[in-house]
Amino acid sequence: MTDMQSSVARRIQHPWRVAALVVALVVVALVIALASVLPFSSETARRKVIEVLSARLDAEVELSELRFRVLPQFHAEGVGLTIRHRGRRDVPPLISIKQFSAEGNVFSLLRRHITRLTVDELDIEIPPDRNRDPLSDRDSPASEPPEGDAGIARAFVIDELLAKDARFVIIPRDTDKLPKVWSIHDLRMQSVSLDRPMPFTASLENAVPPGAIETSGSFGPWGRKEPGQTPLEGKFTFERADLGVFKGISGILAAKGTFEGTLERIEVHGVTDIPNFTVMAGGHPMPLHATYHAIVDGTNGDTLLEKVDASFLNTSLTARGGVVKRPGKGGRTVELDVVIDDGRLEDVLLMAVKTPTPPMSGALKMTTRFELPPGDRDVVEKLQLDGVFTIANASFASPLVQSKINELSRRTQAQGASQATKAVSQFAGRFTLRAGELALPHVTFDVPGSAIRLSGRYGLVSERIDFAGMIFTDAAISEMMTGYKSLLLKPVDLVFKRDGGGSAIPIKITGTRREPAFGLDKGRVFNRTPSGDPPRRAPAR
């Protein structure tokens, strides 16, 4: 037997030596592989992480501490990570993390995967895009990172990222405007890498109105040069939002929808339902349903409402506008252009009047400017309206009031009706609402035989009425009576005579909604303007 054959025979007789040699070679190979991925010194690793993130994100990176071990399982802990967009010392850091921990195993690291990353107190603040700012001194694009470092960043994938108590903030360009802030209680992301879309789910608590938001979708790839251009898309639900935080209204809101765009411009399509929406001035709960298309503008924090289609009871409306920050205001103002083409007067009155039955009904058309400024006041007191309206086929719920309208119509017709039939009324006019007071500078009210022109004010809270105007009748005063009364009133016809025949009678309506007082405005009997418009009157309070 040769020496070589003898040596082979001895090795076969001791197979554990062969196994030990193989294991040693594998361990050496793993150490070499791991060394190519991660250094074994925590300080060296800390500097490498800073170097890689700085290159990949074109950012200024700080990391206070980094401790890790590789065997038997990979585990790393870091404290005080901040990532600031290069040259942006005018805004807070882009990303701030109080502390984090990473877990994995040897084979995952060889594939450049980290199994799980847990983050505490993550804060992401997206600054405005300076490339759109003519005053910016950063006109040239940032230099591309070295290929080696970029390759490392691209290759590493975090299989699962968990974040608790995170904040997502979009900083407006205008420093006088408030940023958009979302507080995220629970954020989960999968396949996290800077060069690809990253799936996510998140639970948020909306501040105003308070309610729970659940959302899922995808985020990325990360916009290295302009983070605000990072794309995202997904869907959301918004549950148990309590509108009672706004003085003057109440109800529990639920919404769902989809969103897409970039961090600086997010388009939202959604549906909202409030089964018990209540305006406290009226106190009548009613279902409110709306669909909407909105744009969240991250450059200034405003929300633009491209279109809102809403309905309540038998009334539908369309609105366009936004929720915007105005100079000198402490919060955001809701500004809308509202159109009601097919509404019911009784539905609107039910919102604002504390009666079991609306005092009037009819077909309503209305166009108004709607403005709701910020502030801790009742909605009715701070709501501002400016618009026009028409009411067709209006009738009064009170039999007493309707009977008087019927009798007025019968008596004022030139030929005289044989009996009083139900008269339907037609209304039209302009209106404004300020500080809870409804002003109607010009209102027309027509029934067969009469045309009434009024102007005045009505206090939504006080319910006080103060109107003055003219009744233009087809019949003369004497023709409204019969027998000897008609003869006695013949001289009065001269006082109230109007061009073209009939009468022009100055009237006033005062009192309250519950106890209105109708009467002749004696002070204007001999001081009637050609148009019949009354002089301006003091506000009703």
C-alpha positions as CSV (number, residue, x, y, z in Angstrom):
1,M,0.0,0.0,0.0
2,T,1.4,3.4,-1.0
3,D,1.7,6.3,1.4
4,M,-1.1,8.1,-0.3
5,Q,-3.5,5.1,0.0
6,S,-2.6,4.8,3.6
7,S,-3.4,8.5,4.3
8,V,-6.8,8.2,2.6
9,A,-7.5,5.1,4.6
10,R,-6.8,6.8,7.8
11,R,-9.1,9.8,6.9
12,I,-11.9,7.3,6.0
13,Q,-11.5,5.7,9.4
14,H,-12.0,9.2,11.1
15,P,-14.8,10.8,9.1
16,W,-15.4,13.5,11.8
17,R,-12.2,15.1,10.8
18,V,-13.5,15.5,7.3
19,A,-16.7,16.9,8.5
20,A,-14.9,19.3,10.8
21,L,-12.8,20.5,7.9
22,V,-15.9,21.1,5.8
23,V,-17.6,23.0,8.5
24,A,-14.5,25.1,9.1
25,L,-14.4,25.9,5.4
26,V,-18.2,26.9,5.4
27,V,-17.7,29.1,8.4
28,V,-14.7,30.8,6.8
29,A,-16.8,31.3,3.7
30,L,-19.7,32.8,5.7
31,V,-17.3,35.1,7.6
32,I,-15.9,36.3,4.3
33,A,-19.4,36.7,2.8
34,L,-20.6,38.6,5.9
35,A,-17.5,40.7,6.0
36,S,-18.3,41.8,2.4
37,V,-21.8,42.8,3.6
38,L,-21.3,44.1,7.1
39,P,-18.2,45.1,9.0
40,F,-17.8,43.5,12.5
41,S,-17.0,46.8,14.3
42,S,-20.1,48.7,15.5
43,E,-18.3,52.0,14.9
44,T,-17.2,51.0,11.5
45,A,-20.8,49.9,10.8
46,R,-22.2,53.2,12.0
47,R,-19.9,55.1,9.7
48,K,-20.8,52.8,6.8
49,V,-24.5,53.2,7.4
50,I,-24.0,57.0,7.4
51,E,-22.0,56.8,4.2
52,V,-24.4,54.6,2.3
53,L,-27.6,56.6,3.3
54,S,-25.9,59.9,2.5
55,A,-25.0,58.7,-0.9
56,R,-28.3,57.0,-1.7
57,L,-30.5,59.8,-0.4
58,D,-28.2,62.7,-1.4
59,A,-28.7,63.7,2.2
60,E,-26.9,64.7,5.4
61,V,-27.1,61.8,7.8
62,E,-26.5,61.6,11.5
63,L,-26.5,58.4,13.7
64,S,-25.7,58.7,17.3
65,E,-25.2,55.0,18.2
66,L,-25.2,51.6,16.4
67,R,-24.7,48.3,18.2
68,F,-25.1,44.9,16.5
69,R,-24.2,41.3,16.6
70,V,-24.1,38.8,13.7
71,L,-24.2,35.4,15.4
72,P,-26.1,33.4,16.3
73,Q,-28.8,35.7,14.9
74,F,-28.2,39.1,13.4
75,H,-29.5,41.9,15.7
76,A,-28.8,45.6,15.5
77,E,-29.9,48.6,17.6
78,G,-29.6,52.2,16.7
79,V,-30.3,55.5,18.4
80,G,-30.7,59.1,17.1
81,L,-31.0,58.7,13.3
82,T,-31.7,61.9,11.4
83,I,-31.7,62.3,7.7
84,R,-31.7,65.9,6.3
85,H,-32.1,66.8,2.7
86,R,-28.7,68.1,1.6
87,G,-28.5,71.9,2.0
88,R,-32.0,72.2,3.6
89,R,-31.2,73.7,7.0
90,D,-34.3,75.9,6.6
91,V,-36.6,73.0,7.5
92,P,-36.7,70.2,10.1
93,P,-34.9,66.9,9.2
94,L,-36.5,64.8,6.5
95,I,-36.5,61.7,8.7
96,S,-36.0,61.5,12.4
97,I,-35.9,58.2,14.4
98,K,-35.5,58.1,18.1
99,Q,-34.4,54.4,18.1
100,F,-34.7,51.3,16.0
101,S,-33.8,47.7,16.0
102,A,-33.2,45.2,13.1
103,E,-33.4,41.4,13.1
104,G,-32.3,38.8,10.6
105,N,-30.3,35.7,10.1
106,V,-27.1,34.9,8.4
107,F,-28.6,33.5,5.2
108,S,-30.9,36.5,4.9
109,L,-28.0,38.9,5.2
110,L,-26.2,37.0,2.4
111,R,-29.2,37.7,0.2
112,R,-29.0,41.3,1.4
113,H,-32.4,41.0,3.3
114,I,-33.2,42.3,6.8
115,T,-36.1,40.2,8.2
116,R,-37.6,42.9,10.4
117,L,-37.0,46.6,11.3
118,T,-38.8,48.0,14.3
119,V,-38.8,51.8,14.6
120,D,-39.9,53.9,17.6
121,E,-41.0,57.6,17.1
122,L,-40.6,57.9,13.4
123,D,-41.0,61.4,12.2
124,I,-41.1,62.2,8.4
125,E,-41.3,65.8,7.4
126,I,-41.6,66.6,3.6
127,P,-40.3,70.1,2.7
128,P,-41.6,72.1,-0.2
129,D,-40.0,71.5,-3.6
130,R,-37.3,74.2,-3.9
131,N,-37.0,73.5,-7.6
132,R,-40.3,75.4,-8.0
133,D,-39.1,78.3,-5.9
134,P,-37.5,81.1,-8.0
135,L,-35.5,82.2,-5.0
136,S,-33.8,78.9,-4.5
137,D,-30.1,78.8,-5.1
138,R,-30.2,75.1,-5.9
139,D,-30.6,75.2,-9.6
140,S,-28.4,72.3,-10.6
141,P,-29.3,68.7,-10.0
142,A,-27.6,66.9,-7.2
143,S,-24.7,64.7,-8.2
144,E,-25.4,61.0,-8.5
145,P,-24.1,58.8,-5.7
146,P,-21.1,56.5,-6.3
147,E,-22.2,53.3,-8.0
148,G,-20.9,51.1,-5.2
149,D,-22.8,52.7,-2.4
150,A,-26.0,53.1,-4.5
151,G,-25.7,49.4,-5.3
152,I,-25.5,48.5,-1.6
153,A,-28.6,50.6,-0.8
154,R,-30.5,49.2,-3.7
155,A,-29.6,45.6,-2.9
156,F,-30.7,45.7,0.8
157,V,-34.4,45.0,1.3
158,I,-36.3,45.1,4.6
159,D,-38.8,42.3,4.5
160,E,-41.0,43.9,7.2
161,L,-40.9,47.4,8.8
162,L,-43.0,48.1,11.9
163,A,-43.4,51.7,13.3
164,K,-45.3,52.9,16.3
165,D,-46.4,56.4,17.1
166,A,-45.1,57.9,13.8
167,R,-45.8,61.3,12.3
168,F,-46.1,62.2,8.7
169,V,-45.9,66.0,8.0
170,I,-46.0,68.0,4.7
171,I,-44.5,71.4,5.2
172,P,-46.1,74.2,3.1
173,R,-44.0,76.7,1.2
174,D,-45.8,79.6,2.9
175,T,-44.4,79.8,6.4
176,D,-47.6,81.5,7.6
177,K,-49.6,78.4,6.7
178,L,-50.0,75.4,9.0
179,P,-48.4,72.0,7.9
180,K,-50.5,68.9,7.1
181,V,-49.9,66.5,10.0
182,W,-50.9,62.8,10.2
183,S,-50.3,60.9,13.4
184,I,-49.8,57.2,12.6
185,H,-50.3,54.8,15.5
186,D,-49.3,51.6,13.7
187,L,-47.4,51.5,10.3
188,R,-46.5,48.2,8.6
189,M,-44.5,48.1,5.3
190,Q,-43.3,45.1,3.3
191,S,-40.4,44.8,0.9
192,V,-39.0,48.1,1.9
193,S,-36.3,49.4,-0.5
194,L,-35.7,52.9,-1.8
195,D,-35.9,51.9,-5.5
196,R,-39.3,50.2,-5.7
197,P,-42.9,50.7,-4.6
198,M,-43.4,49.5,-1.0
199,P,-46.7,48.0,0.1
200,F,-48.0,49.4,3.5
201,T,-50.9,49.3,5.9
202,A,-51.4,52.0,8.6
203,S,-53.8,53.0,11.4
204,L,-54.2,56.7,12.1
205,E,-56.2,58.8,14.5
206,N,-57.5,61.9,12.8
207,A,-57.4,65.0,15.1
208,V,-60.3,67.1,13.9
209,P,-62.8,65.7,13.7
210,P,-61.6,62.8,15.9
211,G,-61.9,59.4,14.2
212,A,-60.1,56.3,13.2
213,I,-58.5,55.9,9.7
214,E,-57.4,52.6,8.3
215,T,-55.4,52.8,5.0
216,S,-53.4,50.5,2.8
217,G,-51.5,50.9,-0.5
218,S,-48.1,51.4,-1.9
219,F,-45.4,54.1,-1.4
220,G,-42.4,54.8,-3.5
221,P,-39.9,54.6,-5.2
222,W,-38.4,57.3,-3.0
223,G,-37.8,60.6,-4.7
224,R,-34.1,61.1,-3.8
225,K,-33.7,64.6,-5.2
226,E,-37.2,65.8,-4.4
227,P,-39.0,63.7,-1.7
228,G,-42.3,65.5,-2.3
229,Q,-42.4,63.8,-5.8
230,T,-42.5,60.4,-4.2
231,P,-45.6,58.6,-5.6
232,L,-48.2,56.8,-3.5
233,E,-51.6,55.2,-4.0
234,G,-54.1,53.3,-1.9
235,K,-57.4,53.1,-0.3
236,F,-58.8,54.3,3.1
237,T,-61.7,54.1,5.5
238,F,-62.6,56.7,8.1
239,E,-64.8,55.6,10.9
240,R,-66.6,57.1,14.0
241,A,-65.6,60.7,13.2
242,D,-67.4,62.8,15.8
243,L,-68.7,66.1,14.3
244,G,-69.7,67.3,17.8
245,V,-66.3,69.0,18.1
246,F,-67.7,71.7,15.8
247,K,-70.0,74.0,17.7
248,G,-73.5,74.1,16.2
249,I,-73.5,70.7,14.5
250,S,-73.4,67.0,15.4
251,G,-73.3,63.6,13.9
252,I,-71.0,60.6,13.3
253,L,-69.2,60.5,10.0
254,A,-68.0,57.5,8.0
255,A,-66.0,57.7,4.8
256,K,-64.1,55.5,2.4
257,G,-62.3,56.0,-0.8
258,T,-59.1,55.9,-2.8
259,F,-56.0,58.1,-3.3
260,E,-53.1,58.5,-5.7
261,G,-50.5,61.0,-6.7
262,T,-47.3,62.3,-5.0
263,L,-46.7,63.5,-1.5
264,E,-47.0,67.1,-2.7
265,R,-50.3,66.5,-4.6
266,I,-52.6,63.7,-3.6
267,E,-55.9,63.2,-5.4
268,V,-58.7,61.7,-3.3
269,H,-62.0,60.1,-4.5
270,G,-64.3,59.3,-1.6
271,V,-67.8,58.7,-0.3
272,T,-69.1,60.1,3.0
273,D,-72.2,59.2,5.0
274,I,-73.6,60.9,8.2
275,P,-76.8,59.1,9.2
276,N,-77.6,61.5,12.0
277,F,-76.3,64.9,10.8
278,T,-77.8,67.7,12.9
279,V,-77.6,71.5,12.8
280,M,-78.3,72.5,16.4
281,A,-80.3,75.6,15.4
282,G,-82.9,73.2,14.0
283,G,-82.3,70.1,16.1
284,H,-83.5,67.7,13.5
285,P,-81.2,64.7,12.7
286,M,-81.2,63.7,9.0
287,P,-79.1,61.5,6.8
288,L,-76.4,63.2,4.7
289,H,-74.6,61.5,1.8
290,A,-71.8,62.9,-0.3
291,T,-69.3,61.8,-3.0
292,Y,-66.3,64.0,-3.6
293,H,-63.1,64.5,-5.6
294,A,-60.4,66.4,-3.7
295,I,-56.8,67.4,-4.1
296,V,-54.5,67.7,-1.0
297,D,-51.9,70.3,-2.0
298,G,-48.7,69.5,0.0
299,T,-47.0,72.7,-1.1
300,N,-49.4,74.9,1.0
301,G,-51.4,72.4,3.1
302,D,-54.7,73.3,1.4
303,T,-57.4,70.9,0.3
304,L,-59.0,71.7,-3.0
305,L,-62.5,70.3,-3.5
306,E,-62.9,69.7,-7.2
307,K,-66.5,68.5,-6.9
308,V,-68.8,67.5,-4.1
309,D,-72.2,65.9,-4.8
310,A,-74.3,65.8,-1.6
311,S,-77.9,64.9,-0.8
312,F,-80.1,65.0,2.3
313,L,-83.8,64.0,2.4
314,N,-85.2,65.1,-1.0
315,T,-82.6,67.7,-1.8
316,S,-79.4,67.4,-3.8
317,L,-76.5,70.0,-4.2
318,T,-73.2,70.4,-5.9
319,A,-70.3,72.2,-4.4
320,R,-66.7,73.2,-5.5
321,G,-64.1,75.1,-3.5
322,G,-61.5,74.2,-0.9
323,V,-60.3,74.2,2.7
324,V,-57.6,76.9,2.7
325,K,-55.5,79.0,5.0
326,R,-56.2,82.8,4.8
327,P,-53.8,85.5,6.1
328,G,-54.7,86.6,9.6
329,K,-56.8,83.5,10.4
330,G,-55.8,81.0,13.0
331,G,-56.9,77.9,11.1
332,R,-58.3,77.0,7.7
333,T,-61.5,78.4,6.1
334,V,-64.0,76.3,4.1
335,E,-64.9,78.2,0.9
336,L,-67.4,76.7,-1.5
337,D,-69.6,77.6,-4.4
338,V,-72.9,75.8,-3.8
339,V,-75.6,75.1,-6.3
340,I,-79.0,73.5,-5.6
341,D,-80.9,72.9,-8.8
342,D,-83.5,70.4,-7.6
343,G,-84.1,71.0,-3.9
344,R,-87.0,71.2,-1.4
345,L,-87.5,74.3,0.8
346,E,-88.8,72.2,3.6
347,D,-85.6,70.1,3.8
348,V,-83.5,73.3,4.2
349,L,-85.9,74.8,6.8
350,L,-85.9,71.6,8.8
351,M,-82.1,72.1,9.3
352,A,-82.5,75.6,10.8
353,V,-86.0,75.9,12.4
354,K,-87.0,74.3,15.7
355,T,-90.5,73.2,14.7
356,P,-91.8,69.7,14.3
357,T,-93.0,70.6,10.8
358,P,-91.2,73.1,8.4
359,P,-93.3,76.3,8.2
360,M,-93.1,76.3,4.4
361,S,-92.6,73.8,1.5
362,G,-91.8,74.3,-2.2
363,A,-89.4,73.7,-5.0
364,L,-86.0,75.4,-4.3
365,K,-83.3,76.6,-6.6
366,M,-80.3,78.3,-5.0
367,T,-76.8,79.4,-5.8
368,T,-74.6,80.7,-2.9
369,R,-71.1,81.5,-1.8
370,F,-70.4,79.4,1.3
371,E,-67.7,80.5,3.7
372,L,-67.0,78.9,7.1
373,P,-64.0,80.6,8.9
374,P,-62.1,78.9,11.7
375,G,-62.8,79.7,15.3
376,D,-64.4,78.3,18.5
377,R,-67.9,79.6,17.7
378,D,-71.3,78.1,16.8
379,V,-71.4,77.2,13.1
380,V,-74.6,79.3,12.7
381,E,-72.8,82.4,14.1
382,K,-69.7,82.1,11.9
383,L,-71.2,80.8,8.7
384,Q,-71.3,83.3,5.9
385,L,-73.5,83.0,2.8
386,D,-74.1,85.3,-0.2
387,G,-76.5,84.1,-2.9
388,V,-79.8,84.1,-4.8
389,F,-82.8,81.8,-4.6
390,T,-86.2,81.0,-6.2
391,I,-89.0,79.0,-4.6
392,A,-91.8,77.7,-6.8
393,N,-95.2,76.5,-5.7
394,A,-94.6,77.4,-2.1
395,S,-97.3,76.8,0.5
396,F,-97.5,77.4,4.2
397,A,-97.8,74.5,6.8
398,S,-99.9,76.7,9.1
399,P,-103.6,76.5,8.1
400,L,-104.1,80.0,9.5
401,V,-101.3,81.5,7.5
402,Q,-102.3,79.7,4.3
403,S,-105.9,80.8,4.7
404,K,-104.8,84.4,5.0
405,I,-102.7,84.0,1.8
406,N,-105.7,82.4,0.1
407,E,-108.0,85.3,1.2
408,L,-105.4,87.8,0.1
409,S,-105.2,86.3,-3.3
410,R,-109.0,86.2,-3.6
411,R,-109.5,89.8,-2.6
412,T,-106.7,91.4,-4.6
413,Q,-107.6,89.9,-8.0
414,A,-109.1,92.6,-10.2
415,Q,-112.1,90.5,-11.2
416,G,-112.5,89.1,-7.7
417,A,-112.7,85.3,-7.1
418,S,-116.0,83.8,-6.1
419,Q,-114.3,81.8,-3.3
420,A,-110.9,81.4,-1.7
421,T,-108.9,78.6,-3.2
422,K,-105.5,77.4,-2.1
423,A,-103.0,79.9,-3.5
424,V,-99.5,78.8,-4.2
425,S,-96.7,81.4,-3.9
426,Q,-93.6,82.1,-5.9
427,F,-90.5,83.6,-4.1
428,A,-87.3,85.0,-5.5
429,G,-84.5,87.1,-4.1
430,R,-81.0,87.7,-2.9
431,F,-79.7,86.9,0.6
432,T,-76.7,87.2,2.8
433,L,-75.9,85.5,6.1
434,R,-73.5,87.1,8.6
435,A,-73.2,86.6,12.4
436,G,-76.4,84.5,12.5
437,E,-78.5,87.1,10.8
438,L,-80.2,86.5,7.5
439,A,-80.5,89.7,5.4
440,L,-82.8,89.8,2.3
441,P,-82.2,93.1,0.5
442,H,-84.7,92.2,-2.2
443,V,-87.4,89.5,-2.1
444,T,-90.3,89.0,-4.4
445,F,-93.4,87.1,-3.3
446,D,-96.2,86.5,-5.8
447,V,-99.6,85.0,-5.5
448,P,-102.5,85.3,-7.9
449,G,-103.7,88.9,-7.6
450,S,-100.7,90.3,-5.7
451,A,-97.0,90.9,-6.0
452,I,-95.1,91.6,-2.8
453,R,-91.7,93.2,-2.6
454,L,-89.9,93.0,0.7
455,S,-86.5,93.7,2.3
456,G,-85.4,93.1,5.8
457,R,-83.6,90.8,8.2
458,Y,-84.3,87.7,10.3
459,G,-82.3,86.5,13.3
460,L,-81.6,82.8,13.1
461,V,-81.0,82.5,16.8
462,S,-83.3,85.3,18.1
463,E,-86.0,84.4,15.5
464,R,-86.8,88.1,15.3
465,I,-88.4,89.5,12.1
466,D,-88.0,93.0,10.7
467,F,-89.3,93.4,7.1
468,A,-90.8,96.3,5.1
469,G,-92.1,96.4,1.6
470,M,-94.9,96.9,-0.8
471,I,-98.0,94.9,-1.9
472,F,-98.9,95.6,-5.5
473,T,-102.5,94.4,-6.1
474,D,-104.5,93.9,-9.3
475,A,-107.5,95.3,-7.5
476,A,-108.1,98.8,-6.0
477,I,-108.6,99.0,-2.3
478,S,-112.4,99.5,-2.7
479,E,-112.6,96.5,-5.0
480,M,-111.4,94.2,-2.2
481,M,-114.6,94.9,-0.2
482,T,-118.3,94.6,-1.0
483,G,-121.4,96.6,-0.1
484,Y,-121.1,99.9,1.8
485,K,-117.5,99.2,2.8
486,S,-116.5,99.3,-0.9
487,L,-118.2,102.7,-1.3
488,L,-116.5,104.1,1.8
489,L,-113.1,103.1,0.6
490,K,-113.4,104.8,-2.8
491,P,-111.5,107.9,-1.6
492,V,-108.7,105.6,-0.2
493,D,-108.1,104.3,-3.7
494,L,-106.6,107.7,-4.6
495,V,-104.0,107.3,-1.8
496,F,-102.8,103.9,-2.7
497,K,-103.4,104.1,-6.5
498,R,-100.5,102.9,-8.7
499,D,-99.8,103.5,-12.3
500,G,-101.6,101.0,-14.5
501,G,-104.3,100.3,-12.1
502,G,-104.6,98.5,-8.8
503,S,-103.0,99.5,-5.5
504,A,-99.5,99.9,-4.0
505,I,-99.7,99.4,-0.2
506,P,-96.7,99.9,2.1
507,I,-96.5,97.1,4.7
508,K,-94.2,96.0,7.5
509,I,-93.7,92.6,9.2
510,T,-92.2,92.6,12.7
511,G,-92.3,90.4,15.8
512,T,-90.9,86.8,16.0
513,R,-91.3,83.7,13.9
514,R,-93.9,82.4,16.4
515,E,-95.8,85.7,16.7
516,P,-95.4,87.7,13.5
517,A,-97.2,91.1,13.2
518,F,-98.4,92.2,9.8
519,G,-99.5,95.8,9.3
520,L,-99.7,99.0,7.3
521,D,-96.4,100.9,7.3
522,K,-98.1,104.3,8.0
523,G,-94.9,106.2,7.9
524,R,-94.5,105.4,4.2
525,V,-98.1,105.9,3.0
526,F,-97.2,109.3,1.6
527,N,-93.5,108.6,1.1
528,R,-93.4,105.8,-1.4
529,T,-90.5,105.5,-3.8
530,P,-91.3,104.6,-7.4
531,S,-89.8,101.2,-7.1
532,G,-91.5,100.5,-3.8
533,D,-88.3,99.6,-2.1
534,P,-88.3,100.5,1.6
535,P,-85.5,102.6,3.2
536,R,-82.7,100.7,4.9
537,R,-83.7,99.5,8.4
538,A,-81.9,98.7,11.6
539,P,-80.7,95.1,12.0
540,A,-83.0,92.7,13.8
541,R,-81.3,91.1,16.8
